[in-house]
Amino acid sequence: AKEEDDRSSSPSPPPRRALGEAANAQVVVAEEPQRGQQSAPSADLASSSASRDLRQSLLDLGSNEAMQDRRRIPDLARRIAMEHLPAAGVKVVFGTMAAVAQAPGTPSRHRLAIAYVFHDLLVNQVAPQQRSRLAPAGAKLFVDTTRDWVASMQVAKREPFLKLLRTWRQAKLFTEGYLRQLLQAWTASGRAEHA
């Protein structure tokens, strides 16, 4: 019954936009403090608040209501670009996305919704020059954490993730070599379980 529920309320992919069409707004990303440098207490508080809000928004993506709301993913991606990245920084944002997605018991449809938020954030919500700065950090802090759990999914549940790979290739979001490694990791034989 859970498997059937997983299929019936899969998240809708974000609305398609022309590749390269990015939001005109410039996103100011919070800089990570240098080693040995203390950040201001008010900045720490803003970062902590943004992190908590982001975590709750990502957890809410797993609700049936969110799965039926076609605007939820692009709206959250836009909010991350405009509010969370500037307040909390790249490490906190992508680290929070990874932590929520890889938490034990997270259903595959919820993980897919988080991957769609990541995709929409980089492809549709930030300007190209910011995309080129955010993509390597996103690869390291979020995408790399997906390798084991995507590979452990049933083949049919992996297909939307493989479609993302094809879209990322077309958008030139990551290097060809990185995408090949990710495809190999996501489709590793003998690791598929009935998740």
GITALIN-V789170 format. One record per run of one state. SS is the DSSP state (~ for helix, > for strand, _ for the rest). FROM is the first residue (numbers start at 0). TO is the last residue. Records with the same first field share a line. If there is no record, write none. Layout:
SS: FROM-TO + FROM-TO
This chain:
_: 0-0 + 8-39 + 60-62 + 68-70 + 88-88 + 101-106 + 125-126 + 141-141 + 151-153 + 171-174 + 186-194
~: 1-7 + 40-59 + 63-67 + 71-87 + 89-100 + 107-124 + 127-140 + 142-150 + 154-170 + 175-185
